[in-house]
Amino acid sequence: MRESRRLIRRSDREERELNVLNGELHRLASQLEYKARHDSLTGALNRGAIFERAGRLLEGGALALVVLDIDFFKSINDAYGHPAGDAVICEVVERLRGAVPERAEIGRVGGEEFSILLPEMPLAEALLRAEAVRHAIAGQPFDCLPGRIVTASFGVSDTARHGAFGDAYARADEALFEAKRGGRNQVRAARAVP
């Protein structure tokens, strides 16, 4: 009888230890999944996650896309250093979060390039939203660069349900380059699909 109780206590202790280890494994798996999908600097979705999310959204409906790039970002790094450049990138993402609808998805798809997915939003409304985001970025100096205004250029496209996100991205990217060639700190719409 005493041996049975001892074995039961040991079994209970081992079960508790296994439960603790199982909980730790779940926590680590969640952390790894988060890190695989998010940019480590900003917490925004990374390029792969944005493309994956866009594909899923297009299965259910239309999608507007905003692509933006910080203007003259290299000069910020050169003048203030890379830590200041990182701080600018983080502050841009915070301003994006404050200026987009709750359903929007924000991603960092390159060094100083970002994408915003706007599900079920018509192009005209997406252009207005991009203009509001442009103003949120350029409207006041950045905390990390006292007295300095940071601007960004924007390209906006839309895609019908089941459309190809790669095509929408290419069209928005082309519109972004038109905004840069046109003087920067502006929003341009992508050409309509023929």
Secondary structure by P-SEA (a helix, b strand, c coil): caaaaaaaaaaaaaaaaaaaaaaaaaaaaaaaaaaaccccccccccaaaaaaaaaaaaacbbbbbbbbbbcaaaaaaaaccaaaaaaaaaaaaaaaaacccccbbbbbcccccbbbbbccccaaaaaaaaaaaaaaaacccccccccbbbbbbbbbbbbcccccaaaaaaaaaaaaaaaaaacccccccccccc
